[in-house]
Amino acid sequence: MASVRHQDVVDELRAAGCVFAEDEARILLEAPDTDVAALLARRVGGEPLEHVVGWVAFAGARLSVAPGVFVPRRRTELLARVAAEATHDGAVVVELCCGIGAVAHVVATRRRPARVVAVDLDPAATACARVNLPQAEVLTGDLVAPLPADLRRAVDVLVANAPYVPTAAVETMPREARDHEPRIALDGGDDGLDIARRIVSEAGAWLAFGGVLAIETSSGQAPSLTTAMTAVGLHADVVTDDDLGGVVTVGRAPREQNRELPSLTVGTARPRPGADTEASTT
Ligand SMILES: C[S@@+](CC[C@H](N)C(=O)[O-])C[C@H]1O[C@@H](n2cnc3c(N)ncnc32)[C@H](O)[C@@H]1O
């Protein structure tokens, strides 16, 4: 709207506590064919900028995100990089807890996988993922439940940024996350690893020989997750990127033919004393 001046938008955003008021004003004023005053009112009211404008910048791409859906964080670009590096030509890639499909998007655009499948429990998230992943199969359901049977023992890269905020820490998260992102996208149970442990316990049934499982986590949780991966026969490692603030636990399945991956008994481990409880969503 031509009558809304850049400086007025900056001032209003600043008064509302937006740290990057200049950048946000530019983005709001660039929004095509929209009522900037209405968008500004939503932003000043506390809605995440990405929900207001309908897109999020992720690893150099502009991806669609709808109100009420988890907004991918910059730290997750590390998970995307790990997944892309593990993807060879013709690979089968599955992203669980895909949200809007940001990680799968990076893999699909930077590599040449034969097949990309993305799954999320939240239909609003999978609706966005279908927009962002036009070549992928996007399925709605609980973790591996909707995966087609022909993917058993055929997945080369299984990747997930599952919810990993410990239940007690959800209340300490920024209001933008608590008020505008679904609880199932944030709450990872007592120690934050409930969903991650379920994924680890299922992985053996789906990974191909030499397949890679990559899960985003926090530095405090990484040792527990590495232990869980080792317990199911994966060779586990931790990859970090301090600039992004990302931590990824990576497990590789054995390459030999008659390996048998034991399944993990899913439980709720207590957080280690001193383990951090950093949120996946700040
Ligand atoms: C932290 S968000 C991450 C979304 C996406 N991976 C990203 O990084 O932007 C976690 C996602 O897991 C999904 N989720 C939670 N529990 C799930 C389950 N049991 N099965 C499938 N998806 C689940 C949520 O709906 C949410 O989209």
The ligand as an SDF file (V2000), in Angstrom:
LIG
                    3D

 27 29  0  0  0  0  0  0  0  0999 V2000
   10.2910  -29.1710   15.2880 C   0  0  0  0  0  0  0  0  0  0  0  0
    9.0970  -29.3480   14.0200 S   0  0  0  0  0  0  0  0  0  0  0  0
   10.1950  -29.5190   12.6290 C   0  0  0  0  0  0  0  0  0  0  0  0
    9.5540  -29.4500   11.3000 C   0  0  0  0  0  0  0  0  0  0  0  0
   10.5830  -29.5550   10.1560 C   0  0  0  0  0  0  0  0  0  0  0  0
   11.3070  -30.7930   10.2330 N   0  0  0  0  0  0  0  0  0  0  0  0
   11.5260  -28.3840   10.1910 C   0  0  0  0  0  0  0  0  0  0  0  0
   12.6690  -28.5280   10.6010 O   0  0  0  0  0  0  0  0  0  0  0  0
   11.0950  -27.2780    9.8350 O   0  0  0  0  0  0  0  0  0  0  0  0
    8.5370  -30.9970   14.3130 C   0  0  0  0  0  0  0  0  0  0  0  0
    7.4950  -31.5260   13.3210 C   0  0  0  0  0  0  0  0  0  0  0  0
    7.2120  -32.8750   13.7350 O   0  0  0  0  0  0  0  0  0  0  0  0
    5.8350  -33.1280   13.5080 C   0  0  0  0  0  0  0  0  0  0  0  0
    5.4780  -34.2780   14.3420 N   0  0  0  0  0  0  0  0  0  0  0  0
    5.3540  -34.3390   15.6990 C   0  0  0  0  0  0  0  0  0  0  0  0
    5.0400  -35.5830   16.0890 N   0  0  0  0  0  0  0  0  0  0  0  0
    4.9840  -36.3320   14.9560 C   0  0  0  0  0  0  0  0  0  0  0  0
    4.7060  -37.7180   14.7070 C   0  0  0  0  0  0  0  0  0  0  0  0
    4.4250  -38.5770   15.7000 N   0  0  0  0  0  0  0  0  0  0  0  0
    4.7170  -38.1500   13.4170 N   0  0  0  0  0  0  0  0  0  0  0  0
    4.9820  -37.2940   12.4010 C   0  0  0  0  0  0  0  0  0  0  0  0
    5.2390  -35.9720   12.5800 N   0  0  0  0  0  0  0  0  0  0  0  0
    5.2470  -35.5110   13.8420 C   0  0  0  0  0  0  0  0  0  0  0  0
    5.1660  -31.8320   13.8480 C   0  0  0  0  0  0  0  0  0  0  0  0
    3.8860  -31.7330   13.2620 O   0  0  0  0  0  0  0  0  0  0  0  0
    6.1720  -30.8120   13.2940 C   0  0  0  0  0  0  0  0  0  0  0  0
    5.8620  -30.4580   11.9670 O   0  0  0  0  0  0  0  0  0  0  0  0
  1  2  1  0
  2  3  1  0
  2 10  1  0
  3  4  1  0
  4  5  1  0
  5  6  1  0
  5  7  1  0
  7  8  2  0
  7  9  1  0
 10 11  1  0
 11 12  1  0
 11 26  1  0
 12 13  1  0
 13 14  1  0
 13 24  1  0
 14 15  1  0
 14 23  1  0
 15 16  2  0
 16 17  1  0
 17 18  1  0
 17 23  2  0
 18 19  1  0
 18 20  2  0
 20 21  1  0
 21 22  2  0
 22 23  1  0
 24 25  1  0
 24 26  1  0
 26 27  1  0
M  CHG  2   2   1   9  -1
M  END
$$$$
